[in-house]
């Protein structure tokens, strides 16, 4: 999934006036967290500037963590703190599912890894 696909998905569900540059910066933050997690599992890291066409690292179905993180940042910027907390809770659950899937995949021989 690319950054612009995540942005379009979130913009379709959540009316906001945040500029594209801010959304790319927030996705860059989420991607940096994913890259650090992947580095802990031995996957090669990638460090590129976030653009609309950047291919994000987390595969389906775990790529929803990007949408939740972006939604949370939009709510925070809009000072909608209850919505921010809800979106961050969803992000945290998606993050833990992804981390657990990576852990399971890297510890069992013969299992397909997600990276």
Secondary structure, DSSP 8 states (H G I E B T S, - for coil): -BHHHHHHHHHHHS-----HHHHHHHHHHHHHHHHHHHHHTT---------TT-B-SS-TTTTHHHHHHHHHHHHHHTT-HHHHHHHHHHHHHHHHHHHHHHHHHHHSTT-----
